[in-house]
Amino acid sequence: MAVLTETIALDSPHVGSSLADHWSTVNGLRMFSRVSAGPAAPDAIPIVHIHGFAISGRYLEPTANLLANHYPTYVPDLPGHGRSERPPRQPDIPGLAESLVGYLDAMELPRVVLLGNSTGCLVAAELAHRFPDRVERGILVSPAGGPYNQPFPRAIAQLARDGLREPIGLAGIAIPDYLRFGLVRSFRAFHRMTRYPTVERLSALPVPFMAIMGMKDPLISVAQMKSIFDSPADIDLVYHFDSAHAINYSHPEALARVAHAYLQGEPLRALFEQGEIVAQLTDIRSDETR
């Protein structure tokens, strides 16, 4: 296990798209996704990017576009989110995991890397617990949920603080998506995230994974991540100094670099940018309480 502290900051998170629109039918519902059309290595394992609650996969595109140069890349909108068809009743996290397995079947993806953000991490964890043979590895960016996000009013305040720390461009994606998803349904989905037993599920995850958290993220607890890191799980833990919750959007180059190194089995040691150290190994202090 290793802990990496990543400090790189970017001026612009946007890159040209190498993803094409794709429609498929999963459990009788039309499901939209963005699929790479780039020159990925023929033997590279596919990466499936999983978005957070109430939002579409659009904000994941900056990181997905970068990784699409190396891996077959898929960015679905889960049922009821974004452009995908809304089911009669919005699935809970286990239901979303089952829908994602249906998507893997529809796309003929027997085994994948799951790269989730926020609630997408919880969906990835559920899928890995229920279908471990379908998951090569997990990359979990800002896995929220658990006691740190309770009670619910505290979690709402954390979400509001995070909104002030994200790039302004994210609001242009998130607000229309939340309105399309529905405010009442958004609150219910957020509440499900806060009640999810994140620590217990990640501490017993049956596949190797890397967890990444931003040090400016008000939704994630250092102490909570430390307890997961100290569990028997096969986990590498990355701390990013300059980001909040939506690292996939705010710092795609840093995330893509670390993800690629992890998937290639390269040591997560010090990273250099223009001759200066921008990331280094560190220990988590036992007295952290955040």
C-alpha positions, 0 to 999 in steps of 0.5 A: 500500500502507498499514500501519494500526495498530489499537489499539481494545479491546472489552469484549464480542465477542458480538452478536445473530445475523443468520445462519441455518443452511443445509445444502448438498451439496458433492462428495457430502458434506453441508456446514453453513453460516451464511448472512445473512438481513439487509438487505445492499445488493443490489449488495454482493459476498458475503463468505465467512468461512473458519475455522482448523484443526480448529475450526468457523465458530462463532467467526467469527460475531461479525465475520460478524454485523456485516458481514452488515448490509452484505454477503451473508455466508456462514460454512461449516464446511469438510468434516470440521469442525464440523457438516459431514460428515466425508470418508473422508480429511481434505483438505489445504489445497489439498483444502479450497480445492477444497471451498470452490470447490464450496461457492461453486458450490452457493451460486451465488456466482460471485465473492466476498471471502474473509475467513479466519483462521489456516489459513483464510487459507491456504485462501483463498490456495490458492483465489485462486491456483487460481481467481483469477476467483472472488475479488474481494479477500482479507482475511487475519486472522493468516495463520500458517504458514512457517518461523516456526512450525517446527519443530513443537514450537515451533509447539505452544508458540506455540499454547499461549501463544496460548490463554492470550491469547484470551478465555475464551469462545473455549475454550468453542467451540474445545475441543468442536470440537477433540474432535469433529474428533479430537485426532490429526487436529487435530495433523495439520491443525496440522502442515500449517499450519506447513509451508505456504509462507505467505510464498511464496504470499502474496507472489505472490497474484494478487488484492488483499488486506489482511493483519491481525495482532495484536501479541500473536499468538505464531504470527505473525512481524512480520519474516515479514509485512514480507517479504510487505508488501515483495513485489510483492503488492497488500497492505495490512497492518494491525497490531492492538495489543490482540489475539492470533490470533483477532481475528475473535472477540476484536475483531469491531467493530474488524475489521469497521470496517477490513474495511468501510473496505477493501472500500469503498475508503476510505483506511486512515488514523487512526481515532477513538473517542470523540474519541481516536485509536485507530488510526494509520498506521505504518511497519514497522521494518527491524530487526524480528526477531519 
